[in-house]
């Protein structure tokens, strides 16, 4: 905890001005699942702010936190691909004002991590594939041929968050934006003497979301305030496998199988904490 020494008279004035009724907690949460059991994903964003007045310990505390989690589903396997979290606390007591902050970004359950315990963190993630190589495979019957379809996804995102503590009133402001993207890719192969062409037609936008956070817990008659703004941009998940076969003296038949055709328009909503 970072420490700033205060005058005792200032601390006494804070307790006089801060009624115990202001102690409390507000929160909100947003969850969205999309796609199918084969391809898709989910996002979850949580925000919370609280204040506490402890007359026995003679401390006044303001706390805020935000969490952003992204998962993708590739051929039935769900993977935690991106997590961004931040919290900040400010406390007055024992003739001192203390504050602490922590920011963390984790990709693919810790393959890459960025963190900071300073006043803020800005990260622009490089694109990282969920699976090494071309990804997992699923056999797809396509006419008389079995097409081997492989799917992968590139994950990237951005985070910019700032924490600002303050005295009189005791407060901590946590603001910023977290964004996450996931773009899928697919390929196909087959072993069959008569097949001249196999392939996939893919449109795999697996995630495109932004969350704006504004939390201001403070110990005053105004109490706790905060809101969470979510923008989920259009998502399209469409995947076809096809096989074209040569038959002597006959038209070349083409077989197509649709694995998924799912889409959603833009969602934009504001969630006040309560």
SULRASUL-V151465 format. One record per backbone hydrogen bond with DSSP energy under -1.0 kcal/mol. NH is the residue of the N-H (numbers start at 1). CO is the residue of the C=O. Records with the same first field share a line. If there is no record, write none. Layout:
BEGIN
NH->CO ; CO
END
This chain:
BEGIN
2->99
4->97
6->95
10->7
11->7
12->8
13->9
14->10
15->11
16->12
17->13
18->14
22->19
23->20
24->51
26->49
28->47
30->45
32->43
34->41
36->39
40->73
41->34
42->71
43->32
44->69
45->30
46->67
47->28
48->65
49->26
50->63
51->24
52->61
54->59
58->54
59->54
60->92
61->52
62->90
63->50
64->88
65->48
66->86
67->46
68->84
69->44
70->82
71->42
72->79
73->40
74->77
76->38
77->74
79->72
81->70
82->70
83->106
84->68
85->104
86->66
87->102
88->64
89->100
90->62
91->98
92->60
93->96
96->93
97->4
98->91
99->2
100->89
102->87
103->116
104->85
105->114
106->83
107->112
108->81
111->107
112->107
114->105
116->103
121->161
123->159
125->157
128->155
130->153
135->132
138->149
140->147
142->145
145->142
147->140
148->189
149->138
150->187
151->136
152->185
154->183
155->128
156->181
158->179
159->123
160->177
161->121
162->175
163->119
164->173
166->171
171->166
172->217
173->164
174->215
175->162
176->213
177->160
178->211
179->158
180->209
181->156
182->207
183->154
184->204
185->152
187->150
189->148
195->192
196->244
197->244
199->242
201->240
203->238
205->236
206->182 ; 204
207->182
209->180
210->231
211->178
212->229
213->176
214->227
215->174
216->225
219->170
220->218
223->220
227->214
228->271
229->212
230->269
231->210
232->267
233->208
235->264
237->262
238->203
239->260
240->201
241->257
242->199
243->255
244->197
245->253
246->194
250->247
255->243
257->241
259->239
260->239
262->237
264->235
267->232
269->230
271->228
273->226
274->27
END
